[in-house]
Amino acid sequence: MGRGKIVIRRIDDTTSRQVTFSKRRTGLLKKAKELAILCDAEVGVAVFSSTGRLYEFSNTSMKSVIERYTKSKEEQHVFTCSSSEVKAWQRETASLRQQLHNLQENHRQLIGQDLSGLSVKDLQNLESKLETSLCSVRMKKDQLLIEAIQELDRKGKLMQQDNIELYKKVHDARGMNDIDRSYIPYNFNIAGEATVPIHLQLCQPQQDVDEPQSRGPPKLG
């Protein structure tokens, strides 16, 4: 008649618990020795009793088994971290690839390509984007032109001042007290203040007006 199944739980009776520990410990160490011999495995078993006593078995040496176990756990941890990093980089790559595809599609639509699959609402949104972009481009162009005109105005004022100063120095060196205002170089006139502002203005080109066919030769002023 076979033995009944034993419930796996803590044995309350101290004597029974000690007897069970001794029997099962001996059987565990015996099974570990058989496993090492039969399967050519490196086995290490360490058991501490409830009183703190150590029982161990190793077919090589317990130190080498512990070192090998520690190294194996570290390698496993590194491999797990590497796998997690690879998966994260794969997800990031897929996201960037999708963003690139969307940007390329938007660029083609902005230059008037691949419009067949768009609805009326999509085309209206695209038109609004183009108008906004065109307005920004025009504003930037006007700003650059205004800055260029201001820079030319500033340089013109500096050139005017330099020419006036040079004219004064030349005539002062000749002993002339009064400046002959009719001979100022570069067609600059001294009237009132010397620093007369020069204003440059950007004008739109005028349309050509039909002139009579019988036009005389141009007069030179």
C-alpha positions as CSV (number, residue, x, y, z in Angstrom):
1,M,0.0,0.0,0.0
2,G,1.5,3.3,-1.1
3,R,2.1,6.3,1.1
4,G,-0.4,9.1,1.1
5,K,0.4,12.5,-0.4
6,I,2.0,14.9,2.1
7,V,0.8,18.4,2.2
8,I,3.7,20.8,1.6
9,R,3.7,23.2,4.5
10,R,5.7,24.1,7.5
11,I,5.9,21.2,10.1
12,D,4.9,22.6,13.5
13,D,6.4,19.8,15.6
14,T,10.1,20.5,16.2
15,T,11.2,16.9,16.3
16,S,9.3,15.9,13.2
17,R,10.7,19.0,11.4
18,Q,14.3,18.1,12.3
19,V,13.9,14.5,11.2
20,T,12.3,15.5,7.9
21,F,15.1,18.0,7.3
22,S,17.8,15.4,7.9
23,K,16.2,12.9,5.5
24,R,15.4,15.3,2.8
25,R,18.7,17.0,3.0
26,T,20.5,13.7,2.6
27,G,18.3,12.8,-0.4
28,L,18.9,16.2,-2.0
29,L,22.6,16.0,-1.7
30,K,22.5,12.4,-3.1
31,K,20.4,13.5,-6.1
32,A,22.8,16.4,-6.7
33,K,25.8,14.0,-6.7
34,E,24.0,11.6,-9.1
35,L,23.1,14.6,-11.4
36,A,26.7,15.7,-11.6
37,I,28.0,12.2,-12.4
38,L,25.3,11.1,-14.8
39,C,25.0,14.3,-16.8
40,D,28.6,15.7,-16.4
41,A,27.1,18.9,-14.9
42,E,28.7,21.3,-12.6
43,V,26.6,21.2,-9.5
44,G,26.7,23.2,-6.3
45,V,24.2,22.9,-3.5
46,A,24.3,24.9,-0.2
47,V,21.7,24.3,2.5
48,F,21.3,26.2,5.8
49,S,19.3,24.6,8.6
50,S,16.9,26.6,10.8
51,T,19.7,26.7,13.4
52,G,22.1,28.2,10.9
53,R,24.2,25.2,10.1
54,L,25.6,24.9,6.6
55,Y,25.5,21.7,4.5
56,E,26.9,21.9,1.0
57,F,27.9,19.7,-2.0
58,S,29.9,20.6,-5.1
59,N,31.5,18.3,-7.6
60,T,34.2,20.9,-8.4
61,S,34.5,23.6,-5.8
62,M,31.8,25.8,-4.3
63,K,33.9,29.0,-5.0
64,S,34.1,28.2,-8.7
65,V,30.4,27.4,-8.9
66,I,29.5,30.7,-7.2
67,E,31.8,32.7,-9.5
68,R,30.4,31.0,-12.6
69,Y,26.9,31.7,-11.3
70,T,27.6,35.4,-10.7
71,K,29.2,35.8,-14.1
72,S,26.3,34.1,-15.8
73,K,23.8,36.4,-14.0
74,E,25.7,39.5,-15.1
75,E,25.9,38.4,-18.7
76,Q,22.2,37.6,-18.6
77,H,21.5,41.1,-17.2
78,V,23.6,42.7,-19.9
79,F,21.8,40.7,-22.6
80,T,18.4,41.7,-21.3
81,C,19.4,45.4,-21.2
82,S,20.8,45.1,-24.7
83,S,17.7,43.5,-26.0
84,S,15.6,46.3,-24.4
85,E,17.8,48.9,-26.0
86,V,17.6,47.3,-29.4
87,K,13.8,47.2,-29.2
88,A,13.7,50.8,-28.2
89,W,15.9,51.8,-31.1
90,Q,13.8,49.8,-33.4
91,R,10.7,51.6,-32.3
92,E,12.5,55.0,-32.6
93,T,13.6,54.0,-36.1
94,A,10.1,53.1,-37.2
95,S,8.7,56.3,-35.8
96,L,11.4,58.4,-37.7
97,R,10.7,56.5,-40.9
98,Q,7.0,57.3,-40.6
99,Q,7.7,60.9,-40.0
100,L,10.0,61.1,-43.0
101,H,7.4,59.5,-45.2
102,N,4.8,62.0,-44.0
103,L,7.1,64.9,-44.7
104,Q,8.0,63.7,-48.2
105,E,4.3,63.3,-48.9
106,N,3.5,66.8,-47.7
107,H,6.4,68.2,-49.8
108,R,5.1,66.5,-52.9
109,Q,1.6,67.9,-52.3
110,L,3.0,71.4,-51.7
111,I,4.7,71.4,-55.1
112,G,1.5,70.1,-56.8
113,Q,2.2,66.4,-57.0
114,D,0.2,63.4,-55.7
115,L,-3.1,65.4,-55.4
116,S,-5.4,62.7,-56.9
117,G,-6.2,61.1,-53.5
118,L,-7.1,64.4,-51.8
119,S,-10.6,65.5,-51.0
120,V,-12.0,69.0,-51.5
121,K,-11.4,69.8,-47.8
122,D,-7.8,68.6,-48.0
123,L,-7.2,70.7,-51.1
124,Q,-8.7,73.8,-49.3
125,N,-6.3,73.1,-46.3
126,L,-3.4,72.8,-48.7
127,E,-4.4,76.0,-50.5
128,S,-4.6,77.8,-47.1
129,K,-1.1,76.6,-46.2
130,L,0.3,77.8,-49.5
131,E,-1.2,81.2,-49.1
132,T,0.2,81.5,-45.6
133,S,3.6,80.4,-46.8
134,L,3.5,82.9,-49.8
135,C,2.5,85.7,-47.4
136,S,5.5,84.9,-45.2
137,V,7.8,84.8,-48.2
138,R,6.6,88.2,-49.4
139,M,7.0,89.7,-45.9
140,K,10.6,88.4,-45.7
141,K,11.4,89.7,-49.2
142,D,10.0,93.2,-48.3
143,Q,12.0,93.2,-45.1
144,L,15.2,92.4,-46.9
145,L,14.5,95.1,-49.5
146,I,13.8,97.7,-46.8
147,E,17.0,96.8,-45.0
148,A,19.0,97.1,-48.3
149,I,17.4,100.5,-49.0
150,Q,18.2,101.7,-45.4
151,E,21.8,100.5,-45.8
152,L,22.2,102.4,-49.1
153,D,20.7,105.5,-47.5
154,R,23.2,105.3,-44.7
155,K,26.1,104.8,-47.1
156,G,24.9,107.7,-49.2
157,K,24.8,110.0,-46.2
158,L,28.4,109.0,-45.3
159,M,29.6,109.6,-48.8
160,Q,27.9,113.0,-48.8
161,Q,29.5,114.0,-45.5
162,D,32.9,112.7,-46.7
163,N,32.8,114.7,-49.9
164,I,31.8,117.9,-48.1
165,E,34.6,117.5,-45.6
166,L,37.1,116.8,-48.4
167,Y,36.0,119.8,-50.3
168,K,36.4,122.0,-47.3
169,K,39.9,120.7,-46.6
170,V,41.0,121.3,-50.2
171,H,39.8,124.9,-50.3
172,D,41.0,125.6,-46.8
173,A,44.5,124.5,-47.9
174,R,44.4,127.0,-50.7
175,G,43.5,129.8,-48.3
176,M,39.9,130.2,-49.3
177,N,37.7,131.3,-46.4
178,D,34.4,131.3,-48.3
179,I,33.3,128.1,-49.9
180,D,32.2,128.6,-53.5
181,R,28.9,126.7,-53.3
182,S,28.6,126.3,-57.1
183,Y,31.6,123.9,-57.3
184,I,30.9,121.2,-54.8
185,P,31.9,117.8,-56.2
186,Y,29.4,115.0,-57.0
187,N,26.6,117.5,-57.4
188,F,26.1,118.0,-53.6
189,N,24.7,121.4,-52.6
190,I,25.3,123.0,-49.2
191,A,22.2,124.7,-48.2
192,G,21.2,125.1,-44.6
193,E,22.6,122.1,-42.7
194,A,25.4,120.0,-44.1
195,T,23.9,116.7,-43.3
196,V,20.8,116.5,-45.6
197,P,19.1,113.1,-45.4
198,I,19.0,111.1,-48.5
199,H,15.8,109.0,-48.9
200,L,15.7,106.1,-51.2
201,Q,12.4,104.5,-52.0
202,L,11.4,101.2,-53.7
203,C,9.0,102.0,-56.5
204,Q,6.9,99.7,-58.7
205,P,7.8,99.7,-62.4
206,Q,5.5,102.0,-64.4
207,Q,3.6,100.7,-67.4
208,D,4.8,101.8,-70.8
209,V,2.6,104.5,-72.3
210,D,2.0,104.7,-76.0
211,E,3.8,107.7,-77.4
212,P,3.3,109.4,-80.8
213,Q,5.3,107.8,-83.6
214,S,6.7,111.1,-84.6
215,R,9.0,111.8,-81.7
216,G,12.0,114.0,-82.1
217,P,15.4,113.3,-80.9
218,P,16.0,113.4,-77.1
219,K,17.1,116.6,-75.6
220,L,20.1,116.5,-73.4
221,G,20.0,118.7,-70.3
